[in-house]
Amino acid sequence: MGSAVVIGAGTGIGAAVARRFAREGLALTLVARAQDTLEAVARTLSPSGVPVTCLRADSADEPALRAALDTAAERHGLPDVVVYNAAVVRPDGPGELTAREHLDAWAVNVVGAHTAAAHVLPAMARRGSGSFIVTGGMPEPKADYVSLSLGKAGVRTLVSVLDERFGAAGVHVAGVTVDGPVAAGTFFDPDLIAEHYWRLHTQPKGAWEREVLHREPS
């Protein structure tokens, strides 16, 4: 049995991605800050019958995130796929946040993804396989979402440099860029979006995509 780790396992995209991988029989490790969120997502995975580990960790807390990844590996082995879905999503215009608030958002939106990648990708590279997929957004920056726009630009760059460093060793690093509000029953239904993650994870190396843009047709 393979395994997957979902960091930022909220009740939207995170839960949908976990369900998609569970349908394929992968053991799941869910990482989130809130215990009630973890329990809610875990309940949706019960019908699959796969092992589920719930771990509380703030993605901006480097020791806690690294410890969670170590626990995931101890229980289920080196993961086949890690999904980084954590983000601080809030409206803020130019000059509305303090420098500290921008740094706190950046710590979740970008640095947490880097921490997770730095912790697991070298081992994936030694094994010669694995996927690291980041939830992106804001393909064009928006003045009403400054910190999020900066963060999504940052993780897009991070995906590029990680692919450059680890792609040749067999690690597929990619981003799923969601250009719209996630809501069930719409084009941005999280279950529809989750299909991208499974497809990226299972792509043959010669067909790897670095970024998938989920955008409503014009």
N, C-alpha and C positions, 0 to 999 in steps of 0.2 A: 504494500500500500504506500503510495506517495503521500506527500503532505504539502499544505499551503499555509502561509501566515498572512493574515489581513490586519494591517496596522491602521487604526482609525476605523474600527469595525462598527460604524454607526448603523442606524436603522434604514438608511437609504442605499447608496451604492455599495457601501461596505458589506451590508447584510446580503444584498443581491449577489455580489461576487462570491461571498462565502457559500451561499446556496448553490451557485453554479458549479463551483469546484466540488462541493459535497456530492452533487449529482453524479460526478465522475468517480466517486469513491475515495477522494483524498481526505486524509485526516486534517482537521482544521485547528489552527491556533488563532484565537481572536484577541486583539490587543486594543484596549481603549482606556480612557481615563475613568469612566463611571461604571461601577459594578452593575447598576440596574440596566444600563445599555447592553453590557455584555450578556447578561442573563436573558434579555429580550431577544437578542440576535440568536443566542444559543438555542432558545426554544424553537425558533423557526427551522433549525437544522435537525431537530429530533427525528423527523420522519425519515431522514436519509440513513440513519443508523451509523454514521461515521463517528470516530472519536473526536471530541471537541474539547479543547483546553481554553479556558478564559483567563486572561492575565491583565491585571490593571497596570497601566504605565502611561505616563505623559510622554508623548513623542518628543517633547522639548527637553526632557530629562535624560541626558545621555546614559548615565549608569543604569537607570531603570529600563530604558529601551534595550540596551545591550543585554541586561539580565533576562528580560523577557524573551529575547531571541535565543539566548542560551538555553532557557527552559524549554522552549519550543523544540530545539534540536535534541535535547536530552530525552524528551517524551516521544517525539515522532521522527527523529533523524533530521539530517540536513534538509531543509525544505526544497521542494522542486520549484516552488514559486513563492515569491514575497510580493505582496501588493501594498503600496504605501498610499493610503487614502486620507490621511489626516490633513486637516486644513483649518485655519481660522477664517471663517466666512462672515464678513460684516461690511456694511457700507461705511466708507470714510473718504472724504474728499481731501484735496491737497491742503496740508497744514492743519488738519483736524486732529491728528494723532501726535502724541509726543514721540520723541526719539525712542524712549523706552518701550512704548507701545508698538512702534514699528519693529523694534528688535525682537519683542516677544512674539509677534506674528511671524516674522522671518524664521524664528527658531522652530516653529511648528511647520510652516509651509515649505521650508527648504532644508534647514539644517537637520531636522529629524530624518528626512529622506536620505540625506548624505550619511548620517550616523548608521542607519539601517543598512545601506548599501555597503559601507566600509566594513561592516561587521560580518556580512554574509557572502558578499560577492567573491572575495578571494578563495573561500572554500568551494564555492560553486565552480570557479575557474579551475581549481585543482581537480575537481571531479569531471569537469568538461561539459557540464550541462546545468541548466537552471534558467529561471526567468525572474526579472525584477521589473515590476510594472507600476508606474506612478499615475495617479489620477491628476490630470491637468485641467485647465480651463482658461478662460479669458484669452482666446487666440488673438484678440485685439484688446489693448488696455482700455479701461473705462475710468473716467475721471471720478465717478462716484464710488469706485472700489479700488482705491490706490494701493493699499497694502496687499490685497489679493492679486491685483494685476502684477505688482512687483514679484510676489511670491510665485505665481504661475510662470512668469518669464524665467524666474530662477530655476524652477524644477525642469523646465524645458531644456535649459542649458545643461543642467545636471545630467539629464538623460543622455544628452549628446556626448558629454565627456566620459560618462560611465560606459557607454557603448564603445567609444574609442579605446578605452582601457581594457575592457573585459570581453568585448564581442568576439574577438578572434579566438578566445579560449572556450567559446561555446556558450556564453551567457547572453541571453536575449534581454536587453534593456530597452524598454519602450514606455511610451506615455499614451494614455487615453484622454484626449482633450474634449471636454463636455462644454458645448457652446449654448447653454440654456439652463433654465431652472429645472431641477430634477423633481418629477412628480409622477406618481402612479397613474396609469391610464392615458398618458400623453406620449408624444414622440420621445420625451426624455424620461420614460419609465425606467427605473433602475434595473429591472430585469432585462430590458432590451440593451441597456448600456453594458451590463455584465457580460453579455455575449462577446464583446470585443476582447475582454480579458482572457477568456478561454481560448478564443481564436488566436490571439497573440502568443499565448503560452504553447499552443500546439503547432504553430507554424514551423515548417521545415526551414533550416538555416538559410537556404538559398532564397527564401521568400520573406525573410524577416522584414517587418515594418518597424520604424522607430517611433512613429506617431500615428495614431488613428484619431480623426476628427469626427466627433458625433455632432453633426449640425443638421438642423431641419432644412429640407430642400426648399429652395426659393421658388 
